[in-house]
Amino acid sequence: MVKPGIKNGTNFLFNTQNTIISAAAILAFATGLNAALGFVKNRVLTHFFGVSENLGVFYTADRIPNLVYSVLVVGALSTVFIPVFSSSFKKDHKLAWHTASSMVTASLLFFMLVGAGIAVFAESIMKILSIGKFSPEQITLGANLMRIMLFAQLILVISSFFTSLLQSFKYFIIPALAPIAYNLGMILGTLVLSAKFGIYGPALGVMIGAFFHLLIQLPLLSKINFTYRLSLDFKDKGLREIYTLIPPRIVSVVLTSTIATVNNSLAILVSTSSVIFLKFANQLQFFPVNLFGVSIAAALLPSLSAESDDADRAQFKKTFLTSLHQMLFLVIPASMILFILRVPVVRLVYGNPNFPWEATLQTSYALAFFSISIFAQSAIYLLNRAFFALKDTATPVKVSLATICVNVLTSIFFVEVFKWGVWSLALSYSITAFLDMLTLLFLLSKKVGGFNMESLITPFTKMGYSAAFMGLFLYIPLKLLDQTVFDTSRTINLILLTTTACIAGGLAYLFFTKLFKVQEVQLLYKLVGRLKIRTAPRVPIEAEHSEV
């Protein structure tokens, strides 16, 4: 019995996922689990280092290695390499593998050249990032941490290339587990090494996590028969095609990373510890964005692409609006939960003796201002995918460039002129997200011949009203139970209080969306109904897909 069970488990891990629904479900599940491990990772960090200046230096030092990794992986491998390689592989296997080898060589060469420059000038870079607020000792510490994490990113670049290759062959499970292995490795390294090496422990943990990210994928590479050959053929058609597609994506990634880097530096102007508050609040608010916004946008991209050539684009607009409203139906209540329950959520996720009450408050303030734009941030992912489906990669970049300028100027004004706290950076970010979403929506509507305003706005308005009532049903139990029933100085009582409020708020949201006849809630009831044990014949898969 044991051996067949092991064999079945192994077969499951090494199977391909040939439908959008199965791939999206796996990605969403892995995203949720990985985000949970991210919270554990940060809780472990605060256990060892609290809200110390050294932890602020660590997060600042991580910005540049992260930026270089994002440019290579997010800007090239994850979005550009896969379609080019897949198309080439259908025509000529040998030529496709030649392109893959050249891409690996080019990526590693680029990273090593850029990494060497960063390593040499690491101290100067830390001085710029810290805006003169770090001491000479902290500058040296940050430079050393940056160099260690740069080497870890080199391993991640190689491993992420393997991820792209495996996904090209529709292997999603193992690649989805790789980031989870990365977080587990970093947590392990922090737990084992921090007592002896101090803040260098988490940096070494990043390296351990990178090795885990690589090792978990190696066994699966044999199934696709990948063999790396040292080559750098600039005449290769596939490599040239990749190079023509990369620039807009790299610009987009750099612009996105610029906001995080600038906000990190501005947070230092408030205080070194503010870097931690901003980082933790952003991680919490990005959980529903990543879980619902990113996953749904990625799953719907093939459908939008297939419908983009229609003459009147009626089906394209219908698919876009349907997926937008489905996404909003999920993220709007999540943003309300984080807004109302911000303090207990922060305490549950990050609370420990080294994360004091003042740190909890500062993080919760930032979380509140982040949470008001969660639906806008999620919508931006779908809007960008809609433009990509229409083969327009320039418009999102232009809009991002304009809104980033607004974000930077607004953030500087809030921090330097008004002298507001770190929460003002979250407010500035939310203002930018609203501007980005509205501009992209206006330009997309213009590009596809206009949306029906009633179809666009009415469902959103109904969800907004439902969320407002939900807020009351979250807030009232929270205050009443906190004052009369639960002693929230104990973790178990805090969990019970938060759970009770969430259940009350969630039921209220479902009730009012049903009362206001929001179509998405009817779809939810149908999906839940299919999970029940039935005696009637099962609905055909085709019918399920078409209805969803």
JOZIZI-V48333 format. One record per residue. N is the residue number from 1. RES is the residue in one small letter. PHI is phi in degrees with one decimal (999 if undefined). PSI is psi in whole degrees, 0 to 359 (NA if undefined). Layout:
N&RES&PHI&PSI  N&RES&PHI&PSI
This chain:
1&m&999&324  2&v&-68.9&313  3&k&-61.4&314  4&p&-59.6&323  5&g&-63.6&317  6&i&-64.1&317  7&k&-62.6&317  8&n&-64.3&321  9&g&-64.2&318  10&t&-64.6&318  11&n&-60.9&321  12&f&-62.1&315  13&l&-65.0&327  14&f&-101.1&12  15&n&-84.6&157  16&t&-87.3&160  17&q&-118.0&111  18&n&-100.8&4  19&t&-123.2&155  20&i&-62.7&320  21&i&-64.1&314  22&s&-65.9&319  23&a&-65.7&316  24&a&-64.9&321  25&a&-63.3&317  26&i&-65.2&316  27&l&-62.6&319  28&a&-65.8&316  29&f&-63.1&314  30&a&-64.8&323  31&t&-62.2&315  32&g&-62.7&315  33&l&-66.0&319  34&n&-65.6&321  35&a&-63.9&321  36&a&-62.3&319  37&l&-66.7&328  38&g&-62.1&321  39&f&-65.1&318  40&v&-61.7&317  41&k&-57.8&313  42&n&-69.2&328  43&r&-66.8&320  44&v&-63.1&319  45&l&-62.0&316  46&t&-70.4&333  47&h&-62.2&319  48&f&-85.5&325  49&f&-122.7&358  50&g&57.9&223  51&v&-112.8&42  52&s&-70.3&163  53&e&-65.1&329  54&n&-62.1&322  55&l&-68.6&324  56&g&-62.6&321  57&v&-63.8&319  58&f&-59.5&311  59&y&-65.6&325  60&t&-67.3&317  61&a&-64.4&334  62&d&-78.0&345  63&r&-61.6&312  64&i&-71.6&312  65&p&-55.7&322  66&n&-64.6&322  67&l&-64.9&314  68&v&-63.4&318  69&y&-61.0&316  70&s&-63.2&320  71&v&-61.3&316  72&l&-75.3&312  73&v&-84.7&305  74&v&-71.0&322  75&g&-80.1&337  76&a&-126.7&296  77&l&-63.1&314  78&s&-77.7&339  79&t&-120.3&333  80&v&-103.3&316  81&f&-65.0&317  82&i&-57.7&307  83&p&-64.9&324  84&v&-66.9&313  85&f&-63.4&315  86&s&-60.9&317  87&s&-64.7&318  88&s&-67.8&323  89&f&-65.3&327  90&k&-64.9&329  91&k&-91.6&318  92&d&-154.1&104  93&h&-58.4&313  94&k&-62.6&317  95&l&-67.0&323  96&a&-63.9&317  97&w&-67.2&328  98&h&-65.3&318  99&t&-62.4&318  100&a&-62.3&315  101&s&-62.8&318  102&s&-64.4&323  103&m&-66.9&319  104&v&-60.3&312  105&t&-61.0&315  106&a&-63.5&318  107&s&-64.6&315  108&l&-65.1&318  109&l&-62.4&316  110&f&-60.9&313  111&f&-63.9&318  112&m&-66.0&322  113&l&-66.1&311  114&v&-66.4&318  115&g&-62.4&320  116&a&-62.7&319  117&g&-63.7&318  118&i&-65.6&318  119&a&-62.1&320  120&v&-66.9&318  121&f&-103.6&25  122&a&-58.5&318  123&e&-66.5&320  124&s&-64.2&321  125&i&-64.2&318  126&m&-62.8&323  127&k&-63.2&319  128&i&-67.0&313  129&l&-64.0&326  130&s&-85.1&354  131&i&50.8&39  132&g&75.6&10  133&k&-93.3&347  134&f&-91.3&147  135&s&-75.1&164  136&p&-55.6&323  137&e&-65.9&320  138&q&-69.7&326  139&i&-62.5&314  140&t&-64.0&317  141&l&-60.0&312  142&g&-61.9&321  143&a&-64.2&318  144&n&-65.1&318  145&l&-63.2&320  146&m&-61.2&318  147&r&-65.6&319  148&i&-63.0&314  149&m&-72.4&336  150&l&-62.8&317  151&f&-63.0&321  152&a&-62.5&321  153&q&-65.7&329  154&l&-59.7&316  155&i&-64.1&320  156&l&-66.1&327  157&v&-62.2&314  158&i&-61.6&313  159&s&-65.1&321  160&s&-68.2&330  161&f&-63.3&318  162&f&-61.7&321  163&t&-57.7&314  164&s&-64.0&319  165&l&-61.4&313  166&l&-64.4&320  167&q&-67.1&331  168&s&-61.5&330  169&f&-97.5&14  170&k&66.8&31  171&y&-97.0&111  172&f&-113.2&336  173&i&-68.6&304  174&i&-61.4&313  175&p&-58.1&327  176&a&-70.6&333  177&l&-80.2&341  178&a&-60.0&313  179&p&-62.7&329  180&i&-65.9&317  181&a&-62.1&323  182&y&-61.1&311  183&n&-65.0&322  184&l&-63.0&319  185&g&-63.7&319  186&m&-68.3&320  187&i&-61.7&315  188&l&-60.7&313  189&g&-61.4&319  190&t&-64.6&316  191&l&-64.9&319  192&v&-83.5&323  193&l&-101.7&342  194&s&-64.9&323  195&a&-62.4&326  196&k&-92.8&321  197&f&-108.3&2  198&g&65.7&222  199&i&-67.9&345  200&y&-69.8&340  201&g&-58.3&308  202&p&-61.7&324  203&a&-64.0&317  204&l&-66.9&328  205&g&-63.3&324  206&v&-59.8&320  207&m&-67.4&317  208&i&-61.2&315  209&g&-60.5&321  210&a&-63.3&319  211&f&-63.6&319  212&f&-61.1&318  213&h&-57.4&321  214&l&-76.7&312  215&l&-63.8&325  216&i&-67.1&338  217&q&-94.8&343  218&l&-58.4&316  219&p&-59.4&329  220&l&-78.0&340  221&l&-63.4&331  222&s&-65.2&335  223&k&-74.2&338  224&i&-103.7&2  225&n&59.2&39  226&f&-80.9&129  227&t&-130.2&119  228&y&-79.8&133  229&r&-123.9&129  230&l&-63.4&110  231&s&-157.1&153  232&l&-146.2&82  233&d&-100.1&97  234&f&-71.2&348  235&k&-86.0&351  236&d&-61.7&129  237&k&-61.6&317  238&g&-63.6&317  239&l&-64.9&320  240&r&-64.9&321  241&e&-64.6&319  242&i&-60.7&316  243&y&-63.3&328  244&t&-74.3&334  245&l&-90.2&338  246&i&-68.4&316  247&p&-50.5&311  248&p&-60.7&322  249&r&-67.8&320  250&i&-64.3&317  251&v&-59.6&317  252&s&-62.1&315  253&v&-64.9&317  254&v&-61.9&318  255&l&-62.6&317  256&t&-62.7&315  257&s&-67.8&332  258&t&-62.2&320  259&i&-59.2&312  260&a&-62.5&319  261&t&-67.7&316  262&v&-64.8&315  263&n&-63.0&324  264&n&-61.0&316  265&s&-67.5&320  266&l&-67.4&328  267&a&-62.7&326  268&i&-63.4&327  269&l&-62.4&328  270&v&-72.3&306  271&s&-175.2&156  272&t&-61.0&323  273&s&-68.2&337  274&s&-62.6&334  275&v&-58.4&320  276&i&-68.8&316  277&f&-60.6&316  278&l&-66.2&318  279&k&-62.0&313  280&f&-68.1&319  281&a&-65.1&318  282&n&-64.1&322  283&q&-63.9&320  284&l&-66.5&314  285&q&-71.5&334  286&f&-78.3&347  287&f&-58.4&306  288&p&-68.2&329  289&v&-61.5&313  290&n&-69.6&317  291&l&-67.2&316  292&f&-103.1&309  293&g&-63.5&305  294&v&-66.2&316  295&s&-64.6&313  296&i&-67.2&320  297&a&-61.9&317  298&a&-65.6&321  299&a&-70.4&329  300&l&-87.3&347  301&l&-56.1&315  302&p&-59.3&320  303&s&-65.6&316  304&l&-62.4&320  305&s&-63.5&318  306&a&-66.4&331  307&e&-97.2&0  308&s&-72.8&342  309&d&-91.3&358  310&d&-61.4&142  311&a&-61.6&311  312&d&-94.2&351  313&r&56.0&29  314&a&-65.3&316  315&q&-68.6&324  316&f&-58.1&312  317&k&-65.5&322  318&k&-65.2&315  319&t&-63.1&317  320&f&-62.5&311  321&l&-65.0&321  322&t&-62.7&313  323&s&-68.0&325  324&l&-62.5&314  325&h&-69.4&324  326&q&-62.8&319  327&m&-66.9&316  328&l&-62.0&323  329&f&-58.1&329  330&l&-90.3&321  331&v&-84.7&332  332&i&-62.1&311  333&p&-64.6&328  334&a&-63.6&320  335&s&-67.0&324  336&m&-66.7&321  337&i&-61.2&313  338&l&-67.2&328  339&f&-70.7&311  340&i&-76.5&317  341&l&-98.6&28  342&r&-58.3&317  343&v&-68.5&308  344&p&-62.2&326  345&v&-64.5&314  346&v&-62.2&319  347&r&-64.9&320  348&l&-68.5&320  349&v&-80.5&317  350&y&-115.1&350  351&g&-64.1&127  352&n&-162.4&170  353&p&-56.2&334  354&n&-91.3&3  355&f&-117.5&88  356&p&-69.4&173  357&w&-59.6&320  358&e&-62.6&322  359&a&-65.1&321  360&t&-60.7&315  361&l&-64.3&313  362&q&-61.8&319  363&t&-66.6&320  364&s&-68.4&325  365&y&-61.8&313  366&a&-62.4&319  367&l&-61.7&320  368&a&-59.7&316  369&f&-76.9&333  370&f&-66.5&317  371&s&-64.7&334  372&i&-68.7&345  373&s&-114.4&14  374&i&-58.8&319  375&f&-66.6&325  376&a&-69.4&317  377&q&-60.8&319  378&s&-66.7&319  379&a&-63.9&327  380&i&-60.0&321  381&y&-61.3&317  382&l&-70.4&321  383&l&-62.5&317  384&n&-61.5&318  385&r&-65.0&327  386&a&-64.0&318  387&f&-66.7&320  388&f&-61.6&320  389&a&-63.7&330  390&l&-87.6&11  391&k&60.9&36  392&d&-122.1&98  393&t&-97.4&351  394&a&-80.3&320  395&t&-59.4&311  396&p&-58.6&324  397&v&-66.4&316  398&k&-62.8&318  399&v&-65.6&318  400&s&-61.6&319  401&l&-60.4&316  402&a&-66.9&315  403&t&-73.0&332  404&i&-65.4&320  405&c&-59.7&317  406&v&-62.3&316  407&n&-60.8&312  408&v&-63.4&313  409&l&-64.0&318  410&t&-65.1&317  411&s&-62.4&315  412&i&-61.6&318  413&f&-62.4&314  414&f&-62.5&315  415&v&-80.0&316  416&e&-87.1&324  417&v&-92.1&307  418&f&-79.9&342  419&k&60.4&35  420&w&-76.3&165  421&g&-77.8&187  422&v&-64.7&338  423&w&-61.3&334  424&s&-67.2&334  425&l&-68.5&324  426&a&-68.0&321  427&l&-63.0&315  428&s&-60.8&319  429&y&-62.7&319  430&s&-67.3&319  431&i&-58.6&317  432&t&-62.0&318  433&a&-62.3&318  434&f&-62.3&314  435&l&-62.0&316  436&d&-60.2&312  437&m&-63.3&312  438&l&-65.0&320  439&t&-65.1&313  440&l&-63.1&320  441&l&-64.7&318  442&f&-62.6&313  443&l&-67.8&323  444&l&-67.0&318  445&s&-59.6&318  446&k&-64.5&323  447&k&-71.3&326  448&v&-100.5&9  449&g&91.7&14  450&g&94.2&138  451&f&-95.4&153  452&n&-71.0&114  453&m&-61.9&324  454&e&-65.9&317  455&s&-65.6&329  456&l&-77.8&314  457&i&-91.1&323  458&t&-57.8&310  459&p&-60.2&320  460&f&-62.7&319  461&t&-63.4&316  462&k&-61.8&319  463&m&-65.7&323  464&g&-63.0&315  465&y&-61.6&317  466&s&-62.1&320  467&a&-67.1&326  468&a&-64.2&315  469&f&-64.5&322  470&m&-58.9&319  471&g&-57.2&320  472&l&-63.3&318  473&f&-75.5&347  474&l&-85.2&316  475&y&-72.1&316  476&i&-63.7&309  477&p&-61.2&324  478&l&-58.8&312  479&k&-73.1&316  480&l&-65.1&312  481&l&-70.1&326  482&d&-65.1&324  483&q&-87.3&333  484&t&-118.7&338  485&v&-117.8&305  486&f&-100.6&135  487&d&-90.1&97  488&t&-78.3&8  489&s&-73.7&344  490&r&-100.9&137  491&t&-61.2&317  492&i&-62.0&321  493&n&-68.8&324  494&l&-65.0&321  495&i&-64.0&315  496&l&-63.2&318  497&l&-62.5&312  498&t&-65.0&318  499&t&-63.8&316  500&t&-61.6&315  501&a&-64.1&319  502&c&-63.4&319  503&i&-64.3&315  504&a&-61.4&314  505&g&-66.0&318  506&g&-63.5&317  507&l&-64.7&322  508&a&-63.7&319  509&y&-63.7&316  510&l&-64.5&321  511&f&-64.2&311  512&f&-73.1&327  513&t&-67.1&327  514&k&-70.4&319  515&l&-62.5&320  516&f&-85.6&4  517&k&58.6&49  518&v&-76.5&123  519&q&-61.2&326  520&e&-63.3&329  521&v&-70.8&327  522&q&-64.3&321  523&l&-62.9&319  524&l&-60.9&316  525&y&-62.7&323  526&k&-65.8&318  527&l&-65.7&319  528&v&-65.2&321  529&g&-61.3&328  530&r&-72.9&343  531&l&-81.4&345  532&k&-75.9&158  533&i&-73.9&126  534&r&-122.9&153  535&t&-99.1&339  536&a&-72.7&159  537&p&-60.4&148  538&r&-70.0&142  539&v&-67.2&134  540&p&-58.6&150  541&i&-57.8&319  542&e&-60.4&320  543&a&-66.1&320  544&e&-59.5&312  545&h&-63.9&318  546&s&-68.8&325  547&e&-72.3&320  548&v&-67.9&NA
